[in-house]
Amino acid sequence: MRDVVIAGVDEAGRGPLAGPLVVAAVILDPERPIDGIGDSKALSEKKRELLFGRIREQALAYCVRVIDVGRIDELNIFQATMHGMRESVAGLAVPPTLARIDGNRIPPGLPCDAEAWVGGDARDAAIGAASILAKVARDRLMMQCHARWPQYGFARHKGYGTPEHLAALHEHGPCPEHRRSFAPVKLCGATDLFGAPAG
């Protein structure tokens, strides 16, 4: 009987109005446990960064997939999430026998058996590790977005629909990293300050 090889799968960035969706899959090494893994949202930024390095060094395998804004608008955010989860599991260098998915939906077409774990990032170490990789990778990408378009404040809100972000959207219109299929972005007019269609 083949040993069970578990991949934890989680995403970061389903809710924001701007920036990519990032999905990660992680297979932890039972011989090299990593202390402190949990839901990335409950950890400090410093702790996430520390664990990000340790997970990449000590995991048996990991895969991070970035789904850009164009793909999100093309597929819709739910289908983009399902696509990213499939891609991240399929991209693991060690084939898993079981994928544990954070949430209540299992993506179709996975290359292995799967379970949906609601609140899994706080209940399962592999899912928690995936949530940390996805969150840190996405935050770093949003810092790059901030460097290109500082007027939106991406460094502070990471693309989420905060009052600051909504005010900047109304003042400047969308930038190329805004999700045109999301209602608050659509409401900001037919074109953005770069001259591209907003709808």
HELIX and SHEET records of a PDB file:
HELIX    1   1 SER A   40  ALA A   42  5                                   3    
HELIX    2   2 GLU A   45  GLN A   58  1                                  14    
HELIX    3   3 VAL A   69  LEU A   75  1                                   7    
HELIX    4   4 ILE A   77  ALA A   90  1                                  14    
HELIX    5   5 GLY A  120  ARG A  123  1                                   4    
HELIX    6   6 ALA A  125  ARG A  148  1                                  24    
HELIX    7   7 PRO A  150  TYR A  152  5                                   3    
HELIX    8   8 PHE A  154  HIS A  157  1                                   4    
HELIX    9   9 PRO A  163  HIS A  172  1                                  10    
HELIX   10  10 ALA A  183  LYS A  186  1                                   4    
SHEET    1   A 5 ALA A  61  ILE A  67  0                                        
SHEET    2   A 5 LEU A  21  ILE A  27 -1                                        
SHEET    3   A 5 ILE A   6  ALA A  12 -1                                        
SHEET    4   A 5 LEU A  98  ASP A 102  1                                        
SHEET    5   A 5 ASP A 113  TRP A 117  1                                        
END                                                                             
